[in-house]
């Protein structure tokens, strides 16, 4: 059952995000339909705040749903609920087998722990290297203006880029869609 009056976009997005969230380590015991219901309720409560003068409806829906997903993950991994967390300094020295200091605790944490906070599964080292190479190759094939936009969007949001370059946001949005299509064509859709 979808959120009445806003179409299939919201329902499809909510189903996708809920299923993805239910597959993560942060929430193995919860059915995706429970997450979807929480997202629908949150979206329904916030619909009255939608202003068509600020953004399109789909952008508003995406923002609300993604914010709810982040809130669910944050709540489920809060210190009072997360058994993986313990009070210890990352600067605490670790001892090797001979009783000598080998490293600090923080040095032993891998990059793959990011998925515990974001709900996005991590990638193996090989996948990360391949992704980097594929992304670099795709960027190199873009026209200079689209490549520059990609680089700017890595550190700024669209409004900041528009302000800095003097380009209308609508024009930049069209360029972002062009970039998205090129990355999708290169089979990098899941990383956008």
C-alpha positions in Angstrom: 0.0 0.0 0.0 1.5 3.3 -1.1 1.3 6.9 0.2 -2.0 8.1 -1.3 -1.8 10.9 -3.8 1.9 11.0 -4.7 2.2 8.3 -7.2 4.5 5.3 -7.8 7.8 7.1 -7.4 7.5 7.3 -3.6 6.3 3.7 -3.3 9.1 2.4 -5.5 11.8 4.4 -3.7 10.5 3.3 -0.2 10.4 -0.3 -1.2 13.9 -0.2 -2.6 15.3 1.6 0.4 13.4 -0.6 2.9 14.6 -3.8 1.3 18.2 -2.6 1.1 18.0 -1.5 4.8 16.6 -4.9 5.9 19.6 -6.7 4.2 22.2 -4.7 6.2 24.0 -5.8 9.3 22.5 -2.9 11.3 19.0 -4.5 11.1 18.9 -8.3 10.4 15.9 -9.1 12.5 13.4 -6.6 11.1 11.2 -7.2 8.1 11.6 -4.7 5.2 7.8 -4.0 5.3 8.3 -2.6 8.8 10.9 -0.2 7.5 8.7 0.7 4.6 5.8 1.5 6.8 8.0 3.8 9.0 9.2 5.6 5.8 5.6 6.0 4.5 4.5 7.4 7.8 7.4 9.9 8.0 6.8 11.0 4.4 3.0 11.4 5.0 3.7 13.6 8.1 6.2 15.8 6.1 4.1 16.2 2.9 2.5 19.4 4.3 6.0 21.0 4.3 6.5 20.4 0.6 7.0 23.7 -1.3 6.9 23.3 -5.1 8.8 26.6 -5.4 11.9 25.1 -3.8 12.2 21.7 -5.4 10.3 19.1 -7.5 8.1 16.6 -5.6 10.4 13.7 -6.4 13.4 15.6 -4.9 11.5 16.3 -1.8 10.4 12.6 -1.5 14.0 11.4 -2.0 15.3 13.8 0.6 12.7 12.8 3.2 13.1 9.0 2.6 16.9 9.2 2.7 16.8 11.2 5.9 14.5 8.6 7.4 16.8 5.8 6.4 19.8 7.6 8.0 17.7 8.2 11.2 16.7 4.5 11.4 20.4 3.5 11.0 21.5 6.0 13.6 18.9 4.8 16.1 19.6 1.1 15.5 23.4 1.6 16.0 23.1 4.0 19.0 25.5 3.1 21.8 22.8 1.9 24.1 21.6 -0.7 21.5 24.8 -1.6 19.6 26.6 -4.5 21.1 29.7 -3.9 18.9 30.5 -0.6 20.6 32.5 -0.5 23.8 34.3 2.3 25.6 37.9 2.2 24.6 40.3 4.7 23.1 41.4 4.2 19.6 44.8 5.4 20.8 45.1 2.4 23.2 48.2 0.5 22.5 47.9 -3.1 21.5 50.5 -5.7 22.5 52.0 -8.3 20.3 52.7 -11.9 21.3 56.0 -10.9 23.0 54.3 -8.3 25.2 55.6 -5.4 23.2 53.6 -2.6 21.7 52.6 -3.5 18.1 50.1 -0.8 17.1 47.3 1.4 18.3 43.7 0.1 18.4 42.6 2.6 15.7 45.2 1.3 13.3 43.4 -2.1 13.1 40.1 -0.7 11.9 39.4 -1.4 8.2 37.6 0.8 5.7 34.8 -1.8 5.5 33.3 -0.7 8.8 31.6 2.2 7.0 28.6 -0.1 6.2 27.8 -0.3 9.9 27.0 3.5 9.9 25.6 4.0 6.5 23.8 0.7 5.7 25.7 0.5 2.5 27.6 -2.8 2.1 31.3 -2.4 1.9 33.5 -3.6 -1.0 36.5 -5.8 -1.1 39.8 -4.3 -1.9 39.7 -5.7 -5.4 36.2 -4.2 -6.0 37.3 -0.9 -4.7 40.4 -0.8 -7.0 38.2 -1.9 -9.9 35.6 0.8 -9.1 38.4 3.5 -8.9 39.8 2.4 -12.3 36.3 2.3 -13.9 35.4 5.7 -12.4 38.6 7.2 -13.6 38.2 5.8 -17.1 34.6 7.1 -17.3 35.6 10.5 -16.1 38.4 10.7 -18.7 35.8 10.0 -21.4 33.5 12.9 -20.4 33.7 16.2 -22.1 35.8 18.7 -20.1 32.8 20.7 -18.8 31.0 17.6 -17.5 34.3 16.3 -16.0 34.7 19.6 -14.2 31.2 19.4 -12.9 31.8 15.9 -11.5 34.9 17.1 -9.7 33.1 20.1 -8.3 30.2 18.0 -7.1 32.6 15.8 -5.2 33.2 18.7 -2.8 30.3 21.1 -3.2 26.5 20.8 -3.6 24.7 21.9 -6.7 23.7 25.3 -5.3 27.3 26.1 -4.4 28.5 25.1 -7.9 25.8 27.2 -9.5 26.7 30.2 -7.4 30.4 29.8 -8.0 30.2 29.3 -11.8 27.2 31.6 -12.5 25.4 28.8 -14.2 21.6 28.3 -13.6 20.8 25.3 -11.4 18.5 24.0 -14.1 21.3 23.9 -16.6 23.6 22.2 -14.0 20.8 19.7 -13.2 20.6 18.8 -17.0 24.4 18.3 -17.0 24.2 16.1 -13.9 21.6 13.9 -15.7 23.9 13.6 -18.7 26.7 12.5 -16.4 24.4 10.1 -14.6 23.5 8.5 -18.0 27.2 8.2 -19.0 28.0 6.5 -15.6 25.0 4.2 -16.0 26.2 3.3 -19.5 29.5 2.4 -18.0 27.7 0.0 -15.5 28.5 2.2 -12.5 24.9 2.9 -11.6 25.0 1.4 -8.1 27.8 3.8 -7.2 26.0 7.0 -8.2 
